[in-house]
């Protein structure tokens, strides 16, 4: 049996800011809401969301014999997280200014798992970092880390929504589990709804991805009828305005220090980069997911909008 206190200590030792522990079970109510959202077409062109729904809401279908979910979070808030100066036309989501969190979190989870196996050699499990059909934000709620805000993101009392998540799904039970986070602390606040430039945040319904700037700059080719509002990779509009994020501390894990300063990069700077300089500047960041040409295309779409 896993030691609850030891799991928490190890998670802190490897650099996680938050750690919650939940029993693995089927999140049936959440699955029903998700299927309704899909049926309404709000996932737009993100067709991969239609697949493996039965696995997404039941970790036991992803790891045979799964008993325990260890959900860990790291805060990544930096000075770009509070918003860009008015008129800045080449905005980058603040998480993307640092080393790719998939790599960082995966390594941290590996160290955590190795630490647990050091006292329980028979332990089996698998780590997840936003790369498999696992409803990680809802699992974080189950593990007591926070609630799902109107903008569909996990909001934690300590760090707001500027967090990235990683999970270990393990085959042993814990001697204790955290209680699920009850309710929402958004109250009557509608800041994220009102701040979204394209109206993608739908109160009570989540995100309409066909309008979401982050999706248009990363997941799919931008619809020329959608004004990207100066964003060229991702979007923080629904987060920078959140009162919980305004009071959240800056990141403490140095692995999330920005590796370049987007405030110093205007359109001319981006177009002046060649592939070698782009790799040198941004090669360790999530921007490689789009690549330099896609980023230039997003900048060009802004110029086209302004010329109309």
Beta strands, then each sheet from edge to edge (+ up, - down):
strand 1: 18-23
strand 2: 68-75
strand 3: 91-92
strand 4: 125-128
strand 5: 147-148
strand 6: 154-155
strand 7: 163-170
strand 8: 201-202
strand 9: 206-207
strand 10: 231-233
sheet 1: 1+ 2- 7+ 4-
sheet 2: 3+ 10+
sheet 3: 5+ 6-
sheet 4: 8+ 9-
end
